[in-house]
Amino acid sequence: MASLVTCPHCGARPKEEFTVKGAALTRPAPDASQETWFDYVYLRDNPRGAYQEYWHHTSGCRRWLVVNRDTATHEIFETRDAARKVTA
């Protein structure tokens, strides 16, 4: 059976409908140093455990999602629309 990802708009869908686009990192300020921008664009940690990534529902609603998953087990803890603001 295929792995399913719960899209907040379409419901449970096969993971093959999605494209993983990268880490959901906080973007530096426009006036940040060149070194800060270089680190943001080119350097990434490769953590083991819970991590947030941007996924695109390419073969579905075409919305951007933030997926919180475990990089070791691939268990998905949460999916949300990337446009939704997160409040602390």
Distance bins in CASP14 RR format, pairs under 12 A and 6 or more apart:
PFRMAT RR
TARGET T0000
AUTHOR 0000-0000-0000
RMODE 2
METHOD distances of the structure
MODEL  1
1 12 0 0 0 0 0 1 0 0 0 0 0
1 14 0 0 0 0 1 0 0 0 0 0 0
1 15 0 0 0 0 0 1 0 0 0 0 0
2 12 0 0 0 0 0 1 0 0 0 0 0
2 13 0 0 0 0 1 0 0 0 0 0 0
2 14 1 0 1 0 0 0 0 0 0 0 0
2 15 1 0 0 1 0 0 0 0 0 0 0
2 16 1 0 0 1 0 0 0 0 0 0 0
2 17 0 0 0 0 1 0 0 0 0 0 0
2 18 0 0 0 0 0 1 0 0 0 0 0
3 12 0 0 0 0 0 1 0 0 0 0 0
3 13 0 0 0 0 0 1 0 0 0 0 0
3 14 1 0 0 1 0 0 0 0 0 0 0
3 15 1 0 1 0 0 0 0 0 0 0 0
3 16 0 0 0 0 1 0 0 0 0 0 0
3 17 0 0 0 0 0 1 0 0 0 0 0
3 18 0 0 0 0 0 1 0 0 0 0 0
3 69 0 0 0 0 0 1 0 0 0 0 0
3 73 0 0 0 0 0 1 0 0 0 0 0
3 74 1 0 0 1 0 0 0 0 0 0 0
3 75 0 0 0 0 0 1 0 0 0 0 0
3 76 0 0 0 0 1 0 0 0 0 0 0
4 10 0 0 0 0 0 1 0 0 0 0 0
4 11 0 0 0 0 1 0 0 0 0 0 0
4 12 1 0 1 0 0 0 0 0 0 0 0
4 13 1 0 0 1 0 0 0 0 0 0 0
4 14 1 0 0 1 0 0 0 0 0 0 0
4 15 1 0 0 1 0 0 0 0 0 0 0
4 16 0 0 0 0 0 1 0 0 0 0 0
4 17 0 0 0 0 1 0 0 0 0 0 0
4 18 0 0 0 0 0 1 0 0 0 0 0
4 74 0 0 0 0 0 1 0 0 0 0 0
4 76 0 0 0 0 1 0 0 0 0 0 0
4 79 0 0 0 0 0 1 0 0 0 0 0
5 11 0 0 0 0 1 0 0 0 0 0 0
5 12 1 0 0 1 0 0 0 0 0 0 0
5 13 1 0 1 0 0 0 0 0 0 0 0
5 14 1 0 0 1 0 0 0 0 0 0 0
5 15 1 0 1 0 0 0 0 0 0 0 0
5 16 0 0 0 0 1 0 0 0 0 0 0
5 17 1 0 0 1 0 0 0 0 0 0 0
5 18 1 0 1 0 0 0 0 0 0 0 0
5 19 0 0 0 0 0 1 0 0 0 0 0
5 20 0 0 0 0 0 1 0 0 0 0 0
5 53 0 0 0 0 0 1 0 0 0 0 0
5 55 1 0 0 1 0 0 0 0 0 0 0
5 56 0 0 0 0 0 1 0 0 0 0 0
5 57 0 0 0 0 1 0 0 0 0 0 0
5 58 0 0 0 0 0 1 0 0 0 0 0
5 59 0 0 0 0 0 1 0 0 0 0 0
5 60 0 0 0 0 0 1 0 0 0 0 0
5 65 0 0 0 0 1 0 0 0 0 0 0
5 67 1 0 0 1 0 0 0 0 0 0 0
5 68 0 0 0 0 0 1 0 0 0 0 0
5 69 0 0 0 0 1 0 0 0 0 0 0
5 74 0 0 0 0 0 1 0 0 0 0 0
5 75 0 0 0 0 0 1 0 0 0 0 0
5 76 1 0 0 1 0 0 0 0 0 0 0
5 77 0 0 0 0 0 1 0 0 0 0 0
5 78 0 0 0 0 0 1 0 0 0 0 0
5 79 1 0 0 1 0 0 0 0 0 0 0
6 12 1 0 1 0 0 0 0 0 0 0 0
6 13 1 0 0 1 0 0 0 0 0 0 0
6 14 0 0 0 0 0 1 0 0 0 0 0
6 15 0 0 0 0 0 1 0 0 0 0 0
6 17 0 0 0 0 0 1 0 0 0 0 0
6 18 0 0 0 0 0 1 0 0 0 0 0
6 55 0 0 0 0 0 1 0 0 0 0 0
6 57 0 0 0 0 0 1 0 0 0 0 0
6 65 0 0 0 0 1 0 0 0 0 0 0
6 67 0 0 0 0 1 0 0 0 0 0 0
6 68 0 0 0 0 0 1 0 0 0 0 0
6 69 0 0 0 0 0 1 0 0 0 0 0
6 76 1 0 0 1 0 0 0 0 0 0 0
6 77 0 0 0 0 0 1 0 0 0 0 0
6 78 0 0 0 0 1 0 0 0 0 0 0
6 79 1 0 1 0 0 0 0 0 0 0 0
6 80 0 0 0 0 0 1 0 0 0 0 0
6 81 0 0 0 0 0 1 0 0 0 0 0
7 13 1 0 1 0 0 0 0 0 0 0 0
7 14 0 0 0 0 0 1 0 0 0 0 0
7 15 0 0 0 0 0 1 0 0 0 0 0
7 17 0 0 0 0 1 0 0 0 0 0 0
7 18 0 0 0 0 1 0 0 0 0 0 0
7 55 0 0 0 0 1 0 0 0 0 0 0
7 56 0 0 0 0 0 1 0 0 0 0 0
7 57 1 0 1 0 0 0 0 0 0 0 0
7 58 0 0 0 0 0 1 0 0 0 0 0
7 59 0 0 0 0 0 1 0 0 0 0 0
7 60 1 0 0 1 0 0 0 0 0 0 0
7 61 1 0 0 1 0 0 0 0 0 0 0
7 62 0 0 0 0 0 1 0 0 0 0 0
7 63 1 0 0 1 0 0 0 0 0 0 0
7 64 0 0 0 0 0 1 0 0 0 0 0
7 65 1 0 0 1 0 0 0 0 0 0 0
7 66 0 0 0 0 0 1 0 0 0 0 0
7 67 0 0 0 0 1 0 0 0 0 0 0
7 76 0 0 0 0 0 1 0 0 0 0 0
7 79 1 0 0 1 0 0 0 0 0 0 0
7 80 0 0 0 0 0 1 0 0 0 0 0
7 81 0 0 0 0 1 0 0 0 0 0 0
7 82 0 0 0 0 0 1 0 0 0 0 0
8 55 0 0 0 0 0 1 0 0 0 0 0
8 57 0 0 0 0 1 0 0 0 0 0 0
8 61 0 0 0 0 1 0 0 0 0 0 0
8 63 1 0 0 1 0 0 0 0 0 0 0
8 64 0 0 0 0 0 1 0 0 0 0 0
8 65 1 0 0 1 0 0 0 0 0 0 0
8 66 0 0 0 0 0 1 0 0 0 0 0
8 67 0 0 0 0 0 1 0 0 0 0 0
8 78 0 0 0 0 1 0 0 0 0 0 0
8 79 1 0 0 1 0 0 0 0 0 0 0
8 80 1 0 0 1 0 0 0 0 0 0 0
8 81 1 0 1 0 0 0 0 0 0 0 0
8 82 0 0 0 0 0 1 0 0 0 0 0
8 83 0 0 0 0 0 1 0 0 0 0 0
8 84 0 0 0 0 1 0 0 0 0 0 0
9 17 0 0 0 0 0 1 0 0 0 0 0
9 57 1 0 0 1 0 0 0 0 0 0 0
9 60 0 0 0 0 1 0 0 0 0 0 0
9 61 1 0 1 0 0 0 0 0 0 0 0
9 62 0 0 0 0 1 0 0 0 0 0 0
9 63 1 0 1 0 0 0 0 0 0 0 0
9 64 0 0 0 0 0 1 0 0 0 0 0
9 65 0 0 0 0 1 0 0 0 0 0 0
9 79 0 0 0 0 0 1 0 0 0 0 0
9 80 0 0 0 0 0 1 0 0 0 0 0
9 81 1 0 0 1 0 0 0 0 0 0 0
9 82 0 0 0 0 0 1 0 0 0 0 0
9 83 0 0 0 0 0 1 0 0 0 0 0
9 84 0 0 0 0 0 1 0 0 0 0 0
10 17 0 0 0 0 1 0 0 0 0 0 0
10 18 0 0 0 0 0 1 0 0 0 0 0
10 57 1 0 0 1 0 0 0 0 0 0 0
10 58 0 0 0 0 0 1 0 0 0 0 0
10 59 0 0 0 0 1 0 0 0 0 0 0
10 60 1 0 0 1 0 0 0 0 0 0 0
10 61 1 0 1 0 0 0 0 0 0 0 0
10 62 0 0 0 0 0 1 0 0 0 0 0
10 63 0 0 0 0 1 0 0 0 0 0 0
10 65 0 0 0 0 0 1 0 0 0 0 0
10 79 0 0 0 0 0 1 0 0 0 0 0
10 81 0 0 0 0 0 1 0 0 0 0 0
11 17 0 0 0 0 0 1 0 0 0 0 0
11 57 0 0 0 0 0 1 0 0 0 0 0
11 60 0 0 0 0 0 1 0 0 0 0 0
11 61 0 0 0 0 1 0 0 0 0 0 0
11 63 0 0 0 0 0 1 0 0 0 0 0
11 65 0 0 0 0 0 1 0 0 0 0 0
11 79 0 0 0 0 1 0 0 0 0 0 0
12 18 0 0 0 0 0 1 0 0 0 0 0
12 76 0 0 0 0 0 1 0 0 0 0 0
12 79 0 0 0 0 0 1 0 0 0 0 0
13 55 0 0 0 0 0 1 0 0 0 0 0
13 57 1 0 0 1 0 0 0 0 0 0 0
13 58 0 0 0 0 0 1 0 0 0 0 0
13 59 0 0 0 0 1 0 0 0 0 0 0
13 60 1 0 0 1 0 0 0 0 0 0 0
13 61 0 0 0 0 1 0 0 0 0 0 0
13 63 0 0 0 0 0 1 0 0 0 0 0
13 65 0 0 0 0 0 1 0 0 0 0 0
13 76 0 0 0 0 0 1 0 0 0 0 0
13 79 0 0 0 0 0 1 0 0 0 0 0
14 57 0 0 0 0 0 1 0 0 0 0 0
14 58 0 0 0 0 0 1 0 0 0 0 0
14 59 0 0 0 0 1 0 0 0 0 0 0
14 60 0 0 0 0 0 1 0 0 0 0 0
15 55 0 0 0 0 1 0 0 0 0 0 0
15 57 0 0 0 0 0 1 0 0 0 0 0
15 58 0 0 0 0 0 1 0 0 0 0 0
15 59 0 0 0 0 0 1 0 0 0 0 0
15 65 0 0 0 0 0 1 0 0 0 0 0
15 67 0 0 0 0 0 1 0 0 0 0 0
15 69 0 0 0 0 0 1 0 0 0 0 0
15 74 0 0 0 0 1 0 0 0 0 0 0
15 76 0 0 0 0 1 0 0 0 0 0 0
15 79 0 0 0 0 0 1 0 0 0 0 0
16 57 0 0 0 0 0 1 0 0 0 0 0
16 58 0 0 0 0 1 0 0 0 0 0 0
16 59 1 0 0 1 0 0 0 0 0 0 0
16 60 0 0 0 0 0 1 0 0 0 0 0
17 55 0 0 0 0 1 0 0 0 0 0 0
17 56 0 0 0 0 1 0 0 0 0 0 0
17 57 1 0 0 1 0 0 0 0 0 0 0
17 58 1 0 0 1 0 0 0 0 0 0 0
17 59 1 0 1 0 0 0 0 0 0 0 0
17 60 1 0 1 0 0 0 0 0 0 0 0
17 61 0 0 0 0 1 0 0 0 0 0 0
17 62 0 0 0 0 0 1 0 0 0 0 0
17 63 0 0 0 0 0 1 0 0 0 0 0
17 65 0 0 0 0 0 1 0 0 0 0 0
18 53 0 0 0 0 0 1 0 0 0 0 0
18 54 0 0 0 0 0 1 0 0 0 0 0
18 55 1 0 1 0 0 0 0 0 0 0 0
18 56 1 0 0 1 0 0 0 0 0 0 0
18 57 1 0 1 0 0 0 0 0 0 0 0
18 58 1 0 0 1 0 0 0 0 0 0 0
18 59 1 0 0 1 0 0 0 0 0 0 0
18 60 0 0 0 0 1 0 0 0 0 0 0
18 61 0 0 0 0 0 1 0 0 0 0 0
18 62 0 0 0 0 0 1 0 0 0 0 0
18 63 0 0 0 0 0 1 0 0 0 0 0
18 64 0 0 0 0 0 1 0 0 0 0 0
18 65 1 0 0 1 0 0 0 0 0 0 0
18 67 0 0 0 0 1 0 0 0 0 0 0
18 69 0 0 0 0 0 1 0 0 0 0 0
18 76 0 0 0 0 0 1 0 0 0 0 0
18 79 0 0 0 0 1 0 0 0 0 0 0
19 53 0 0 0 0 0 1 0 0 0 0 0
19 54 0 0 0 0 1 0 0 0 0 0 0
19 55 1 0 0 1 0 0 0 0 0 0 0
19 56 1 0 1 0 0 0 0 0 0 0 0
19 57 0 0 0 0 1 0 0 0 0 0 0
19 58 1 0 1 0 0 0 0 0 0 0 0
19 59 0 0 0 0 1 0 0 0 0 0 0
19 60 0 0 0 0 0 1 0 0 0 0 0
19 62 0 0 0 0 0 1 0 0 0 0 0
19 63 0 0 0 0 0 1 0 0 0 0 0
19 64 0 0 0 0 0 1 0 0 0 0 0
19 65 0 0 0 0 0 1 0 0 0 0 0
19 67 0 0 0 0 0 1 0 0 0 0 0
20 51 0 0 0 0 0 1 0 0 0 0 0
20 52 0 0 0 0 0 1 0 0 0 0 0
20 53 1 0 1 0 0 0 0 0 0 0 0
20 54 1 0 0 1 0 0 0 0 0 0 0
20 55 1 0 1 0 0 0 0 0 0 0 0
20 56 0 0 0 0 1 0 0 0 0 0 0
20 57 0 0 0 0 0 1 0 0 0 0 0
20 58 0 0 0 0 0 1 0 0 0 0 0
20 64 0 0 0 0 0 1 0 0 0 0 0
20 65 0 0 0 0 0 1 0 0 0 0 0
20 66 0 0 0 0 0 1 0 0 0 0 0
20 67 1 0 0 1 0 0 0 0 0 0 0
20 69 0 0 0 0 1 0 0 0 0 0 0
20 71 0 0 0 0 0 1 0 0 0 0 0
20 74 0 0 0 0 0 1 0 0 0 0 0
20 76 0 0 0 0 0 1 0 0 0 0 0
21 52 0 0 0 0 0 1 0 0 0 0 0
21 53 1 0 0 1 0 0 0 0 0 0 0
21 54 1 0 1 0 0 0 0 0 0 0 0
21 55 1 0 0 1 0 0 0 0 0 0 0
21 56 1 0 1 0 0 0 0 0 0 0 0
21 57 0 0 0 0 0 1 0 0 0 0 0
21 58 0 0 0 0 1 0 0 0 0 0 0
21 64 1 0 0 1 0 0 0 0 0 0 0
21 65 0 0 0 0 1 0 0 0 0 0 0
21 66 0 0 0 0 0 1 0 0 0 0 0
21 67 0 0 0 0 0 1 0 0 0 0 0
21 82 0 0 0 0 1 0 0 0 0 0 0
22 41 0 0 0 0 0 1 0 0 0 0 0
22 44 0 0 0 0 1 0 0 0 0 0 0
22 46 0 0 0 0 0 1 0 0 0 0 0
22 51 0 0 0 0 1 0 0 0 0 0 0
22 52 0 0 0 0 1 0 0 0 0 0 0
22 53 1 0 1 0 0 0 0 0 0 0 0
22 54 1 0 1 0 0 0 0 0 0 0 0
22 55 0 0 0 0 1 0 0 0 0 0 0
22 56 0 0 0 0 1 0 0 0 0 0 0
22 64 0 0 0 0 0 1 0 0 0 0 0
22 65 0 0 0 0 0 1 0 0 0 0 0
22 66 0 0 0 0 0 1 0 0 0 0 0
22 67 0 0 0 0 1 0 0 0 0 0 0
22 69 0 0 0 0 0 1 0 0 0 0 0
22 71 0 0 0 0 0 1 0 0 0 0 0
22 82 0 0 0 0 0 1 0 0 0 0 0
23 40 0 0 0 0 1 0 0 0 0 0 0
23 41 0 0 0 0 0 1 0 0 0 0 0
23 43 0 0 0 0 0 1 0 0 0 0 0
23 44 1 0 0 1 0 0 0 0 0 0 0
23 45 0 0 0 0 1 0 0 0 0 0 0
23 46 0 0 0 0 1 0 0 0 0 0 0
23 47 0 0 0 0 1 0 0 0 0 0 0
23 51 1 0 0 1 0 0 0 0 0 0 0
23 52 1 0 0 1 0 0 0 0 0 0 0
23 53 1 0 1 0 0 0 0 0 0 0 0
23 54 1 0 0 1 0 0 0 0 0 0 0
23 55 0 0 0 0 0 1 0 0 0 0 0
23 66 0 0 0 0 0 1 0 0 0 0 0
23 67 0 0 0 0 0 1 0 0 0 0 0
23 68 0 0 0 0 0 1 0 0 0 0 0
23 69 0 0 0 0 0 1 0 0 0 0 0
23 71 0 0 0 0 0 1 0 0 0 0 0
24 44 0 0 0 0 0 1 0 0 0 0 0
24 50 0 0 0 0 0 1 0 0 0 0 0
24 51 0 0 0 0 1 0 0 0 0 0 0
24 52 1 1 0 0 0 0 0 0 0 0 0
24 53 1 0 1 0 0 0 0 0 0 0 0
24 54 1 0 1 0 0 0 0 0 0 0 0
24 55 0 0 0 0 1 0 0 0 0 0 0
24 64 0 0 0 0 1 0 0 0 0 0 0
24 65 0 0 0 0 1 0 0 0 0 0 0
24 66 1 0 1 0 0 0 0 0 0 0 0
24 67 0 0 0 0 1 0 0 0 0 0 0
24 68 0 0 0 0 1 0 0 0 0 0 0
24 69 0 0 0 0 0 1 0 0 0 0 0
24 78 0 0 0 0 0 1 0 0 0 0 0
24 79 0 0 0 0 0 1 0 0 0 0 0
24 80 0 0 0 0 0 1 0 0 0 0 0
24 82 1 0 0 1 0 0 0 0 0 0 0
24 86 0 0 0 0 0 1 0 0 0 0 0
25 36 0 0 0 0 0 1 0 0 0 0 0
25 39 0 0 0 0 1 0 0 0 0 0 0
25 40 1 0 0 1 0 0 0 0 0 0 0
25 41 0 0 0 0 0 1 0 0 0 0 0
25 43 0 0 0 0 0 1 0 0 0 0 0
25 44 0 0 0 0 1 0 0 0 0 0 0
25 45 0 0 0 0 1 0 0 0 0 0 0
25 47 0 0 0 0 0 1 0 0 0 0 0
25 51 0 0 0 0 0 1 0 0 0 0 0
25 52 0 0 0 0 1 0 0 0 0 0 0
25 53 0 0 0 0 1 0 0 0 0 0 0
25 54 0 0 0 0 1 0 0 0 0 0 0
25 66 0 0 0 0 0 1 0 0 0 0 0
26 32 0 0 0 0 0 1 0 0 0 0 0
26 36 0 0 0 0 0 1 0 0 0 0 0
26 39 0 0 0 0 0 1 0 0 0 0 0
26 40 0 0 0 0 1 0 0 0 0 0 0
26 52 0 0 0 0 0 1 0 0 0 0 0
26 86 0 0 0 0 0 1 0 0 0 0 0
27 36 0 0 0 0 0 1 0 0 0 0 0
27 37 0 0 0 0 1 0 0 0 0 0 0
27 39 0 0 0 0 0 1 0 0 0 0 0
27 40 1 0 0 1 0 0 0 0 0 0 0
27 41 0 0 0 0 0 1 0 0 0 0 0
27 54 0 0 0 0 0 1 0 0 0 0 0
28 34 0 0 0 0 0 1 0 0 0 0 0
28 35 0 0 0 0 0 1 0 0 0 0 0
28 36 1 0 1 0 0 0 0 0 0 0 0
28 37 1 0 1 0 0 0 0 0 0 0 0
28 38 0 0 0 0 0 1 0 0 0 0 0
28 39 0 0 0 0 1 0 0 0 0 0 0
28 40 1 0 1 0 0 0 0 0 0 0 0
28 41 0 0 0 0 1 0 0 0 0 0 0
29 36 0 0 0 0 1 0 0 0 0 0 0
29 37 0 0 0 0 1 0 0 0 0 0 0
29 40 0 0 0 0 0 1 0 0 0 0 0
30 36 0 0 0 0 0 1 0 0 0 0 0
30 37 0 0 0 0 1 0 0 0 0 0 0
30 40 0 0 0 0 0 1 0 0 0 0 0
31 37 0 0 0 0 0 1 0 0 0 0 0
32 38 0 0 0 0 0 1 0 0 0 0 0
32 39 0 0 0 0 1 0 0 0 0 0 0
32 40 1 0 0 1 0 0 0 0 0 0 0
32 41 0 0 0 0 0 1 0 0 0 0 0
33 39 0 0 0 0 1 0 0 0 0 0 0
33 40 0 0 0 0 0 1 0 0 0 0 0
34 40 0 0 0 0 0 1 0 0 0 0 0
34 41 0 0 0 0 0 1 0 0 0 0 0
34 42 0 0 0 0 0 1 0 0 0 0 0
35 41 0 0 0 0 0 1 0 0 0 0 0
35 42 0 0 0 0 0 1 0 0 0 0 0
35 43 0 0 0 0 0 1 0 0 0 0 0
36 42 0 0 0 0 0 1 0 0 0 0 0
36 43 0 0 0 0 0 1 0 0 0 0 0
37 43 0 0 0 0 0 1 0 0 0 0 0
39 45 0 0 0 0 0 1 0 0 0 0 0
44 51 0 0 0 0 0 1 0 0 0 0 0
44 53 0 0 0 0 0 1 0 0 0 0 0
44 71 0 0 0 0 0 1 0 0 0 0 0
45 51 0 0 0 0 1 0 0 0 0 0 0
45 71 0 0 0 0 0 1 0 0 0 0 0
46 71 1 0 0 1 0 0 0 0 0 0 0
46 72 0 0 0 0 0 1 0 0 0 0 0
47 53 0 0 0 0 0 1 0 0 0 0 0
47 69 0 0 0 0 0 1 0 0 0 0 0
47 70 0 0 0 0 1 0 0 0 0 0 0
47 71 1 0 0 1 0 0 0 0 0 0 0
47 72 0 0 0 0 1 0 0 0 0 0 0
48 69 0 0 0 0 0 1 0 0 0 0 0
48 70 0 0 0 0 1 0 0 0 0 0 0
48 71 1 0 1 0 0 0 0 0 0 0 0
48 72 1 0 1 0 0 0 0 0 0 0 0
48 73 0 0 0 0 1 0 0 0 0 0 0
48 74 0 0 0 0 0 1 0 0 0 0 0
49 68 0 0 0 0 0 1 0 0 0 0 0
49 69 0 0 0 0 1 0 0 0 0 0 0
49 70 1 0 1 0 0 0 0 0 0 0 0
49 71 1 0 1 0 0 0 0 0 0 0 0
49 72 1 0 1 0 0 0 0 0 0 0 0
49 73 1 0 0 1 0 0 0 0 0 0 0
49 74 0 0 0 0 0 1 0 0 0 0 0
49 75 0 0 0 0 1 0 0 0 0 0 0
49 77 0 0 0 0 0 1 0 0 0 0 0
50 67 0 0 0 0 0 1 0 0 0 0 0
50 68 1 0 0 1 0 0 0 0 0 0 0
50 69 1 0 0 1 0 0 0 0 0 0 0
50 70 1 0 1 0 0 0 0 0 0 0 0
50 71 1 0 0 1 0 0 0 0 0 0 0
50 72 0 0 0 0 1 0 0 0 0 0 0
50 73 0 0 0 0 0 1 0 0 0 0 0
50 74 0 0 0 0 0 1 0 0 0 0 0
50 75 0 0 0 0 1 0 0 0 0 0 0
50 76 0 0 0 0 0 1 0 0 0 0 0
50 77 1 0 0 1 0 0 0 0 0 0 0
50 78 0 0 0 0 1 0 0 0 0 0 0
51 66 0 0 0 0 0 1 0 0 0 0 0
51 67 0 0 0 0 1 0 0 0 0 0 0
51 68 1 0 0 1 0 0 0 0 0 0 0
51 69 1 0 0 1 0 0 0 0 0 0 0
51 70 1 0 0 1 0 0 0 0 0 0 0
51 71 1 0 1 0 0 0 0 0 0 0 0
51 72 0 0 0 0 1 0 0 0 0 0 0
51 73 0 0 0 0 0 1 0 0 0 0 0
51 74 0 0 0 0 0 1 0 0 0 0 0
51 75 0 0 0 0 0 1 0 0 0 0 0
51 76 0 0 0 0 0 1 0 0 0 0 0
51 77 0 0 0 0 0 1 0 0 0 0 0
51 78 0 0 0 0 0 1 0 0 0 0 0
52 65 0 0 0 0 0 1 0 0 0 0 0
52 66 1 0 1 0 0 0 0 0 0 0 0
52 67 1 0 0 1 0 0 0 0 0 0 0
52 68 1 0 1 0 0 0 0 0 0 0 0
52 69 0 0 0 0 1 0 0 0 0 0 0
52 70 0 0 0 0 0 1 0 0 0 0 0
52 71 0 0 0 0 0 1 0 0 0 0 0
52 76 0 0 0 0 0 1 0 0 0 0 0
52 77 0 0 0 0 1 0 0 0 0 0 0
52 78 0 0 0 0 1 0 0 0 0 0 0
52 79 0 0 0 0 0 1 0 0 0 0 0
52 80 0 0 0 0 1 0 0 0 0 0 0
52 82 0 0 0 0 0 1 0 0 0 0 0
52 86 0 0 0 0 1 0 0 0 0 0 0
53 64 0 0 0 0 0 1 0 0 0 0 0
53 65 0 0 0 0 1 0 0 0 0 0 0
53 66 1 0 0 1 0 0 0 0 0 0 0
53 67 1 0 1 0 0 0 0 0 0 0 0
53 68 0 0 0 0 1 0 0 0 0 0 0
53 69 1 0 0 1 0 0 0 0 0 0 0
53 70 0 0 0 0 0 1 0 0 0 0 0
53 71 0 0 0 0 1 0 0 0 0 0 0
53 74 0 0 0 0 0 1 0 0 0 0 0
53 76 0 0 0 0 0 1 0 0 0 0 0
53 77 0 0 0 0 0 1 0 0 0 0 0
53 78 0 0 0 0 0 1 0 0 0 0 0
53 79 0 0 0 0 0 1 0 0 0 0 0
53 80 0 0 0 0 0 1 0 0 0 0 0
53 82 0 0 0 0 0 1 0 0 0 0 0
54 63 0 0 0 0 0 1 0 0 0 0 0
54 64 1 0 0 1 0 0 0 0 0 0 0
54 65 1 0 0 1 0 0 0 0 0 0 0
54 66 1 0 0 1 0 0 0 0 0 0 0
54 67 1 0 0 1 0 0 0 0 0 0 0
54 68 0 0 0 0 0 1 0 0 0 0 0
54 69 0 0 0 0 0 1 0 0 0 0 0
54 79 0 0 0 0 0 1 0 0 0 0 0
54 80 0 0 0 0 0 1 0 0 0 0 0
54 81 0 0 0 0 0 1 0 0 0 0 0
54 82 1 0 0 1 0 0 0 0 0 0 0
54 83 0 0 0 0 0 1 0 0 0 0 0
55 61 0 0 0 0 0 1 0 0 0 0 0
55 62 0 0 0 0 0 1 0 0 0 0 0
55 63 0 0 0 0 1 0 0 0 0 0 0
55 64 1 0 0 1 0 0 0 0 0 0 0
55 65 1 0 1 0 0 0 0 0 0 0 0
55 66 1 0 0 1 0 0 0 0 0 0 0
55 67 1 0 1 0 0 0 0 0 0 0 0
55 68 0 0 0 0 0 1 0 0 0 0 0
55 69 0 0 0 0 1 0 0 0 0 0 0
55 76 0 0 0 0 1 0 0 0 0 0 0
55 78 0 0 0 0 0 1 0 0 0 0 0
55 79 1 0 0 1 0 0 0 0 0 0 0
55 80 0 0 0 0 0 1 0 0 0 0 0
55 81 0 0 0 0 0 1 0 0 0 0 0
55 82 0 0 0 0 1 0 0 0 0 0 0
56 62 1 0 0 1 0 0 0 0 0 0 0
56 63 1 0 0 1 0 0 0 0 0 0 0
56 64 1 0 1 0 0 0 0 0 0 0 0
56 65 1 0 0 1 0 0 0 0 0 0 0
56 66 0 0 0 0 0 1 0 0 0 0 0
56 67 0 0 0 0 0 1 0 0 0 0 0
56 81 0 0 0 0 0 1 0 0 0 0 0
56 82 0 0 0 0 1 0 0 0 0 0 0
57 63 1 0 1 0 0 0 0 0 0 0 0
57 64 1 0 0 1 0 0 0 0 0 0 0
57 65 1 0 0 1 0 0 0 0 0 0 0
57 66 0 0 0 0 0 1 0 0 0 0 0
57 67 0 0 0 0 0 1 0 0 0 0 0
57 79 0 0 0 0 1 0 0 0 0 0 0
57 81 0 0 0 0 1 0 0 0 0 0 0
57 82 0 0 0 0 0 1 0 0 0 0 0
58 64 0 0 0 0 0 1 0 0 0 0 0
58 65 0 0 0 0 0 1 0 0 0 0 0
61 81 0 0 0 0 1 0 0 0 0 0 0
62 81 0 0 0 0 0 1 0 0 0 0 0
62 82 0 0 0 0 0 1 0 0 0 0 0
63 79 0 0 0 0 0 1 0 0 0 0 0
63 80 0 0 0 0 0 1 0 0 0 0 0
63 81 1 0 0 1 0 0 0 0 0 0 0
63 82 1 0 0 1 0 0 0 0 0 0 0
63 83 1 0 0 1 0 0 0 0 0 0 0
63 84 0 0 0 0 0 1 0 0 0 0 0
64 79 0 0 0 0 0 1 0 0 0 0 0
64 80 0 0 0 0 0 1 0 0 0 0 0
64 81 1 0 0 1 0 0 0 0 0 0 0
64 82 1 1 0 0 0 0 0 0 0 0 0
64 83 1 0 0 1 0 0 0 0 0 0 0
64 84 0 0 0 0 0 1 0 0 0 0 0
65 76 0 0 0 0 0 1 0 0 0 0 0
65 78 0 0 0 0 1 0 0 0 0 0 0
65 79 1 0 1 0 0 0 0 0 0 0 0
65 80 1 0 0 1 0 0 0 0 0 0 0
65 81 1 0 0 1 0 0 0 0 0 0 0
65 82 1 0 1 0 0 0 0 0 0 0 0
65 83 0 0 0 0 1 0 0 0 0 0 0
65 84 0 0 0 0 1 0 0 0 0 0 0
66 76 0 0 0 0 0 1 0 0 0 0 0
66 77 0 0 0 0 0 1 0 0 0 0 0
66 78 0 0 0 0 1 0 0 0 0 0 0
66 79 1 0 0 1 0 0 0 0 0 0 0
66 80 1 0 1 0 0 0 0 0 0 0 0
66 81 1 0 0 1 0 0 0 0 0 0 0
66 82 1 0 1 0 0 0 0 0 0 0 0
66 83 0 0 0 0 1 0 0 0 0 0 0
66 84 0 0 0 0 1 0 0 0 0 0 0
66 85 0 0 0 0 0 1 0 0 0 0 0
66 86 0 0 0 0 1 0 0 0 0 0 0
67 74 0 0 0 0 0 1 0 0 0 0 0
67 75 0 0 0 0 0 1 0 0 0 0 0
67 76 1 0 0 1 0 0 0 0 0 0 0
67 77 0 0 0 0 1 0 0 0 0 0 0
67 78 1 0 0 1 0 0 0 0 0 0 0
67 79 1 0 1 0 0 0 0 0 0 0 0
67 80 0 0 0 0 1 0 0 0 0 0 0
67 81 0 0 0 0 0 1 0 0 0 0 0
67 82 0 0 0 0 1 0 0 0 0 0 0
68 75 0 0 0 0 1 0 0 0 0 0 0
68 76 1 0 0 1 0 0 0 0 0 0 0
68 77 1 0 1 0 0 0 0 0 0 0 0
68 78 1 0 1 0 0 0 0 0 0 0 0
68 79 1 0 0 1 0 0 0 0 0 0 0
68 80 0 0 0 0 1 0 0 0 0 0 0
68 82 0 0 0 0 0 1 0 0 0 0 0
68 86 0 0 0 0 0 1 0 0 0 0 0
69 75 1 0 0 1 0 0 0 0 0 0 0
69 76 1 0 1 0 0 0 0 0 0 0 0
69 77 1 0 0 1 0 0 0 0 0 0 0
69 78 0 0 0 0 1 0 0 0 0 0 0
69 79 0 0 0 0 1 0 0 0 0 0 0
70 76 0 0 0 0 1 0 0 0 0 0 0
70 77 1 0 0 1 0 0 0 0 0 0 0
70 78 0 0 0 0 0 1 0 0 0 0 0
71 77 0 0 0 0 0 1 0 0 0 0 0
78 84 0 0 0 0 0 1 0 0 0 0 0
78 86 0 0 0 0 0 1 0 0 0 0 0
80 86 1 0 0 1 0 0 0 0 0 0 0
END
